[in-house]
Amino acid sequence: GVRVHTRLAVAYHSDLHGAAIDGWGIGRDLSVNGMSLLTSEMLGDVGAKVSVTFPIVTEDLDIEFEATAWVRHANVASGPGGLVTHGLEFDALGADQQVALRSLVFSRLHAGHF
């Protein structure tokens, strides 16, 4: 699928081994299928479920997008304080969610924001 480079403020929630983790990360490389999420901590093992919320603002939309996603891979940057890059795949999305994501992706492509 088509991916666009983004820097979205993403609120996340996960339950890592029974302990709730809530925080903020940076959403990057967004597509209608998933995104990369940079965080200061590991959100879960491959297959873990994560809830994400971020704003989608285009000419036609101004909403808070919410979805459930699955961790497909996680990579910890080397060095002290290294960020964790999570590859997230969105769970089954409703029609409204798909339209909102497509709107954001295509508005970024159209505007040349990479």
Beta strands, then each sheet from edge to edge (+ up, - down):
strand 1: 8-16
strand 2: 19-28
strand 3: 34-39
strand 4: 49-57
strand 5: 62-76
strand 6: 84-90
sheet 1: 1+ 2- 3+ 6- 5+ 4- 1+
end
